[in-house]
Amino acid sequence: MRRRLTLLVAATTSIVLLAFTLPLGLLIDRAATNTAVSTAADRSQRIVPTVLSGTDGEIEAAVAAVSDGDYTTQVRLPGGALLGEPLEVARPALDGDLRSTEAHTLADGRVVLDQPVLRPDGTAVISTLMSEGVLDRGVWRAWGVLAFLALVLFVLSLLVADRLARSLTRPISELAATTRRLGAGDLDARVTPGGPAEVHDVGVAVNRLAGRIRELLTHERESVADLSHRLRTPITALRLDVDALLPGPDRERLVADVDAVSRTVDALIREARRPVREGISARCDATDVVRERVEFWQALAEDQGRTVRLSLPSRPVPVRASEGDLEAALDALLGNVLAHTPDGVPFGVSLAATPRGGAVLEVDDDGPGLADGTVVRRGQSGAGSTGLGLDIVRRTAEASGGSLEVGSGPGGRGARLTVRLGPPAAGARSTD
């Protein structure tokens, strides 16, 4: 926008300068010609008395006195005799009845001034030839001065236009940068209102909108945290009931299950109160997270008689996701396999780094497969569940700059879910 405003001012200034300088230059050229003609007329007028009553010798002396390199004077007497230096130019024939002073422009650009003198024996004509130098004297200098002034005015107009455009575009650029930060999740971003009244009003509105968004998100997160906290009461009652059981394997198993539910509720509360900004700079090692979660689900897979194929790179693979988010996504993927495929069906988990950073995580199984991709839609499930598991996976992938793809497993059997995770942002720290 700044460049366009400057170009607009440059075009407008150029037109205005041309509209003034060209006519002014032509006027200067015409003024120089008129000055030369006036000077020639003055010189002719000085020898009129001599031509009127002087002898041929006196006339020649007077003509020589007014002639120089710029002005050449010649007198034609009534009888046709020529006195003075020859003009040697192609010019219109003189009218014998010439009654007034006339200026003639020759083909080569020079001008001849003819002035009649009425003598007793007839009409004599004083002709003065003006050279091109005297006709153009001072013109080129004046054109140079005009060109210099036009250039100075043009440069000044560009400088003023650039300053003005900068004052207009700086608030807009700042507004665009702030909205991009807000779109990336930085709810602390604010605009310093400035510029024209309209842009100032937009900046104020964006600041109000950012504040309102923060208020709504804070309210939503606190509501989720409060709802999650309410689960602690029935969990506490359940723990008391479990503690009342007789010691034994069943009691230990129930205690472990209650502890797991309590940890999950605590994680929900922490997740609800986690700043949105954290997701922008999130970072974790996908290799360690995948290895840890597969080991966690390994025991249940063995109880169901499943074989687990695990393929991990030998080096860390950083991705743009917090450790908790990636763990939740993996738990959703592996939990779906264990819950919705028959016992004994093997499955595989593979992780590979991508050339441009990030990773590709694949979970496939040899089960009945997925009918279509609708299971990825939030709230939809073909197995009677909540339909939120794969949506969690999708949101984690998209928040990292990646995607979730649903397809068939090896050989067209079963299902394969491919999670593409983007690379961490520059300067991102590992998060838990």
SULZIHU-V278185 format. One record per pair of residues at least 6 apart in sequence whose C-alpha atoms are under 7 Angstrom apart, sorted by the first residue. I is the first residue (numbers start at 0). J is the second residue. Records with the same first field share a line. If there is no record, write none. Layout:
I->J  J
This chain:
0->168
1->164  165  168
4->164
5->157  160  161  164
8->157  160
9->157
12->153
16->149
20->145
24->142
27->138
28->138
31->134  135  136  138
32->134
35->133  134
39->127
42->65
43->125
46->61
47->116
49->57  58
50->58
51->116  118
59->82  83
62->72  73  83
63->83
66->72
69->129  130  133
70->127  128  129  130
71->84  127  128  129
72->83  84  126  127  128
73->81  82  83  84  85  125  126  127
74->81  82  83  124  125  126
75->81  82  123  124  125
76->123  124
77->120  121  122  123
90->105
97->115
98->115
99->114  115
100->113  114  115
101->112  113  114
102->110  111  112  113
103->110  111  112
104->110  111
108->131
109->129  130  131
110->128  129
111->126  127  128  129
112->126  127  128
113->124  125  126  127
114->124  125  126
115->122  123  124  125
116->122  123  124
117->123
166->194
167->194  195
170->193  194
171->198
173->190
174->190  202
177->188  189  190
180->188
181->188
183->279
184->275  276  279
185->276
186->209  213
189->206
190->202  206
192->199  202  203
193->199
220->271  272
221->271  272
223->271
224->268  271  272
227->264  267  268
234->261
238->257
241->250  253  254
244->250
278->320
280->424  427  428
281->319  320  321  423  427  428  429  430
282->317  318  319  320  321  423  427  428  429  430
283->317  318  319  320  321  322  429  430
284->315  316  317  318
285->316  317  318
286->311  312  315  316
288->322  326
292->326  329
303->342  343
304->342  343
305->342  343  344  345
306->345  346
307->345  346  347
308->346  347  348
309->347  348  349
310->348  349  350
311->349  350  351
312->350  351
316->352  357  358
317->357  422  423
318->357  358  420  421  422  423
319->399  420  421  422  423  424
320->399
321->430  431
322->430  431
323->431
324->395
328->391  392  395
331->388  389
340->366
341->366
344->365  366
345->364  365
346->363  364  365
347->362  363  364
348->361  362  363
349->360  361  362
350->358  359  360  361
351->358  359  360
352->358  359
353->359
356->421  422
357->420  421  422
358->419  420  421
359->417  418  419  420
360->417  418  419
361->415  416  417  418
362->415  416  417
363->408  414  415  416
364->408  413  414  415
365->408  412  413  414
366->413  414
367->413
368->407  412  413  414
369->414
372->405
373->379
374->380  381  386
375->389  390
376->390
377->386  387  390
378->385  386  387
379->386
380->386
393->402  403
396->402  403  418  419  420
399->420  421
400->420  421
401->419  420  421
402->418  419
403->417  418  419
404->416  417  418
405->415  416  417
406->414  415  416
407->413  414  415
408->414  415
